[in-house]
Amino acid sequence: MSKADKTLEKILSGEADANIRFDDVLSLMPRLGFSLRIRGSHHIFTRPGIEVLIDLQPVHGKCKSYQVRQIREIIRRFNIAL
């Protein structure tokens, strides 16, 4: 199981939203088909066909829990897989 698979599994499980490494999410999102644009500390992900932006900022090397919940909801709503 790859690191991206493990990160995706953690996000989808919803058990550790405040404990997901920012760098792991940064490497996962392009594998899910998202494009990255950086503005200061904001890492903004977009994907064709999805009108919602995902805006992430690191906090002590981790993702914010509400942002992880947003990612999970978008993955489920648009049925995105590796």
trRosetta pair geometry for C-beta under 8 A, 3 or more apart (Angstrom, degrees):
i j d omega theta_ij theta_ji phi_ij phi_ji
1 5 4.6 -121 -172 89 86 137
1 6 5.9 103 135 -56 114 87
2 5 4.7 104 55 3 74 102
2 6 7.2 -138 99 -3 43 86
3 6 5.6 -54 -150 37 35 112
3 7 6.3 35 152 -19 67 105
3 24 6.6 -124 160 -133 106 97
3 27 7.2 15 104 97 119 139
4 7 5.7 -53 -145 37 32 111
4 8 6.2 32 155 -18 65 106
4 24 8.0 174 -99 -172 47 80
4 27 6.5 -116 -85 119 94 97
4 28 5.0 149 -140 -108 84 77
4 31 5.1 1 -152 52 152 166
4 82 6.3 127 127 -114 118 138
5 8 5.8 -56 -147 38 29 111
5 9 6.2 31 153 -21 63 108
5 82 6.6 -77 -89 3 73 166
6 9 5.6 -53 -147 36 31 114
6 10 6.5 34 153 -21 64 103
7 10 5.7 -52 -150 34 33 112
7 11 6.4 31 153 -18 65 105
7 20 6.9 99 -150 -158 86 108
7 21 7.8 -84 -112 52 113 89
7 24 4.3 -177 -101 159 135 114
7 25 6.6 -170 179 -76 134 51
7 27 7.7 128 9 73 164 94
7 28 4.8 -127 98 -66 137 138
8 11 5.7 -54 -148 36 32 111
8 12 6.2 23 158 -12 66 110
8 28 6.1 166 -60 -151 83 132
8 32 7.8 145 -99 -71 119 117
8 75 7.8 166 -150 -144 94 158
8 82 6.3 -115 -33 -40 167 117
9 12 6.0 -60 -142 43 27 105
9 13 6.2 32 158 -27 64 108
10 13 5.9 -54 -145 29 27 112
10 15 7.5 -96 -155 54 65 87
10 16 5.6 -49 -167 57 104 114
10 20 5.7 154 121 -102 130 108
11 14 7.8 27 164 -64 34 50
11 20 6.5 59 -77 -112 79 159
11 25 7.7 106 -73 -104 130 97
11 28 7.9 160 -16 134 142 166
11 68 5.9 -142 -129 -167 87 94
11 71 5.8 -62 -163 103 136 120
11 72 5.3 -166 161 -78 89 90
11 75 7.1 90 120 9 126 155
12 72 6.1 153 -101 -132 43 98
12 75 6.8 -96 -86 99 94 143
12 76 7.7 130 -128 -63 91 99
13 16 7.3 30 83 15 114 83
14 17 6.4 0 -154 -52 54 102
14 69 7.6 59 -125 -105 95 77
14 72 6.4 78 -79 -138 90 167
16 19 4.2 -65 179 57 102 108
16 20 6.2 125 113 -52 95 81
17 20 6.8 -44 -157 -5 29 113
17 65 3.9 77 127 -146 110 89
17 68 4.3 175 -151 80 82 136
17 69 6.0 12 -134 -50 142 83
18 62 6.8 38 172 155 55 143
18 64 8.0 -18 -118 -164 68 34
18 65 4.3 -28 -73 -70 75 115
18 68 7.8 -135 -59 19 32 143
19 62 6.6 -58 -128 -136 27 133
20 24 6.5 -113 176 70 81 124
20 25 6.2 76 138 -50 114 111
20 62 6.5 108 67 -159 45 84
20 63 5.0 -22 82 33 98 114
20 68 5.5 122 32 -103 140 137
21 24 4.2 87 74 2 99 108
21 25 7.1 -173 94 -6 55 82
21 61 6.2 -30 -141 154 80 89
21 62 6.3 -72 -108 -107 36 58
21 63 7.5 56 113 -12 13 87
22 25 5.9 -59 -154 37 34 108
22 26 6.3 37 149 -23 68 106
22 56 7.1 154 -143 157 94 124
22 58 4.0 2 -99 -107 168 102
22 59 8.0 148 -59 28 128 49
22 61 5.7 -142 17 -177 109 38
22 62 5.9 155 -34 -166 88 6
22 63 5.2 144 -91 -59 68 70
23 26 5.4 -50 -146 34 35 116
23 27 6.6 27 158 -13 65 104
23 61 7.4 -25 -10 -161 99 83
24 27 6.1 -60 -151 40 30 104
24 28 6.3 31 151 -23 65 111
25 28 5.4 -55 -142 36 34 114
25 29 6.3 41 162 -32 68 102
25 56 6.6 -172 115 -137 137 164
25 63 5.3 57 -9 -59 154 138
25 68 7.7 -113 -92 -99 141 83
25 71 7.2 -105 -146 -83 120 168
26 29 6.5 -46 -146 19 25 111
26 36 7.6 46 -153 -103 82 147
26 43 6.6 -60 -105 178 99 164
26 56 7.8 -151 -75 89 78 149
27 30 7.2 -58 -164 33 35 101
27 31 7.2 29 148 -12 63 114
28 31 5.7 -72 -161 41 39 112
28 32 6.4 29 151 -17 76 109
29 32 5.7 -61 -150 38 35 108
29 34 4.3 -55 170 59 93 130
29 36 6.8 102 99 -70 129 100
29 45 5.0 -93 -177 -116 142 149
29 54 7.3 -155 -128 83 133 143
30 33 7.6 96 -173 -40 35 7
30 34 6.1 -97 -85 66 36 71
30 35 7.5 61 -110 -99 80 33
30 36 6.7 -52 -67 -22 99 108
31 82 5.9 0 143 -130 111 90
32 47 7.6 -64 118 -87 88 145
32 75 7.2 -67 -151 -107 147 101
32 80 5.3 53 -170 159 108 127
32 81 7.9 -177 -129 98 84 9
32 82 6.8 -63 -87 -89 70 59
33 47 5.3 70 114 -136 94 121
33 48 8.0 -85 157 35 112 81
33 80 7.0 -133 34 -147 117 116
34 45 4.0 16 168 -176 134 113
34 46 6.5 141 -158 66 81 25
34 47 4.7 -67 -100 -63 66 102
34 54 7.0 -31 -144 37 151 128
35 45 6.8 149 70 -152 40 61
35 46 5.4 -25 57 64 94 81
35 47 6.9 154 8 -85 76 50
36 43 6.2 -26 -153 -171 104 92
36 44 7.3 128 -157 72 52 49
36 45 5.9 -26 -95 -96 62 74
37 43 7.9 149 75 -162 42 46
37 44 4.7 -29 67 68 92 101
37 45 7.9 175 23 -80 72 28
37 46 7.2 18 2 3 112 108
38 42 7.0 154 -156 85 51 57
38 43 5.6 -17 -103 -106 80 65
38 44 7.3 177 -87 19 28 78
39 42 4.8 -12 66 64 85 109
39 44 6.6 21 10 -8 103 121
41 57 5.1 53 130 -137 103 101
41 58 7.1 -113 -174 34 103 79
42 55 5.5 -22 -161 -164 107 98
42 56 7.4 132 -158 67 54 40
42 57 5.8 -41 -96 -75 55 94
43 55 7.4 143 72 -159 47 46
43 56 4.6 -28 65 66 100 94
43 57 7.2 161 15 -81 81 41
44 53 5.7 -18 -163 -175 100 116
44 54 7.1 147 -157 78 48 52
44 55 5.2 -10 -103 -103 79 74
44 56 7.8 -178 -78 22 33 67
45 53 7.1 143 69 -168 51 63
45 54 4.2 -15 57 62 105 106
45 55 7.9 -157 21 -69 70 32
45 56 7.2 31 -7 -1 107 108
46 50 7.3 -180 -168 77 58 97
46 53 6.0 -32 -84 -114 84 76
46 54 7.8 -172 -68 25 38 78
47 50 4.5 34 72 31 97 122
47 80 8.0 22 136 -104 174 140
49 78 7.6 127 119 -151 104 131
50 74 6.8 65 -161 -165 139 114
50 78 5.7 -32 -95 -84 113 162
52 74 5.9 -142 82 -106 137 121
54 67 7.4 100 -171 -165 88 92
54 70 6.3 158 -126 121 88 117
54 71 6.1 65 -138 -89 138 79
54 74 6.6 -98 -72 9 117 163
55 67 7.5 -107 84 -122 56 116
56 63 6.1 -48 -151 -131 116 100
56 64 7.6 -176 -146 24 69 92
56 67 5.3 115 -110 178 77 148
57 64 6.8 29 63 -16 80 119
57 67 7.7 -179 31 -54 63 158
58 61 6.2 13 -174 -95 119 17
58 62 7.0 123 -158 55 74 30
58 63 7.2 -59 -111 -87 56 46
59 62 5.8 -41 73 66 77 82
59 63 7.7 69 28 -167 88 10
59 64 5.8 76 3 -71 128 81
63 67 5.3 -120 174 81 102 118
63 68 5.2 115 109 -57 128 96
64 67 4.5 83 67 6 90 109
64 68 7.2 -160 91 -9 46 83
65 68 5.6 -51 -150 33 38 113
65 69 6.5 40 151 -19 67 102
66 69 5.5 -48 -151 35 38 115
66 70 6.5 44 148 -23 64 102
67 70 5.3 -46 -149 32 37 116
67 71 6.6 41 150 -20 64 100
68 71 5.6 -49 -150 33 35 113
68 72 6.4 37 151 -20 65 105
69 72 5.6 -52 -148 36 33 114
69 73 6.3 33 154 -20 65 106
70 73 5.8 -55 -147 35 30 110
70 74 6.5 26 155 -16 64 107
71 74 5.9 -60 -150 38 29 108
71 75 6.2 30 154 -20 66 108
72 75 5.8 -55 -146 36 29 112
72 76 6.3 21 158 -12 64 109
73 76 6.0 -59 -147 42 28 107
73 77 5.9 25 158 -19 66 113
74 77 5.8 -54 -134 39 28 108
74 78 6.0 -5 174 12 65 112
74 80 7.2 9 128 8 79 134
75 78 7.0 -74 -139 53 16 86
75 80 4.7 -95 -138 54 65 106
76 79 7.4 17 -173 -75 29 46
